[in-house]
């Protein structure tokens, strides 16, 4: 594996390989075992959009494996959103490190970075495009918490239009034998071209219809920053929310996932139910990113 730009770069076998490797790193991720296989290596984190989990879990993964990290964060995305400037930044930074993790507000930015980099590039989110490392940790969570990937029934709920986590995940779900339900307000529906691109059993539904049947409920926040118009955002803001009450008819084993950060779509009453897995999910980002880093750097 050289670059990781889209989950479509990986097949089922690649995914299973990374998930298996991640499992081997779990005790190192928890700090229970020492392993310094990335000693002497430097990761360059380039974040042109806000991030907490992704940036910090990459940093933790790198440091737990004995490596170092250099960080560049730019909150004023508009001043760096020009192709040429990004190309120059990448050329410079690839001289300072052994791999680059990039998050950028423009779709396609990570692939463009890879074309200009002399070291491997990992996409940590490009606009509403792809977020492949999140997808790998999402799959890892399902595998660990449900015991399998094949034969799962999953509902994707929320902002399916702009969530890159959904656009990435759905591609990967199609590689396994899964039944997929889409639950969203009409204005936030999954774009048709993405549905057409995915060869899986997909159906639109309402949560009440499928709640007792699903194994996984994957919720996303409304991606406010991707709305072209504030007024459009206001129309859908607060339009869906799950509470402990909503989950009453779910199977005992049903898990609720969320890439986080949540805003108001999962009420805190869900946190103490047997279904909540979103904090566990964010921890799994560490062993999964360890597996990815060791794959691209060694
Ligand atoms: C997601 C993202 O950046 O796309 N965050 C993350 O990486 N965990 C989801 C989001 O911001 O809603």
Boltz pocket constraint, residues with backbone or C-beta under 6 A from the ligand:
constraints:
  - pocket:
      binder: B
      contacts: [[A, 50], [A, 53], [A, 54], [A, 124], [A, 125], [A, 131], [A, 134], [A, 164], [A, 165], [A, 220], [A, 221], [A, 223], [A, 259], [A, 260], [A, 261]]
      max_distance: 6.0
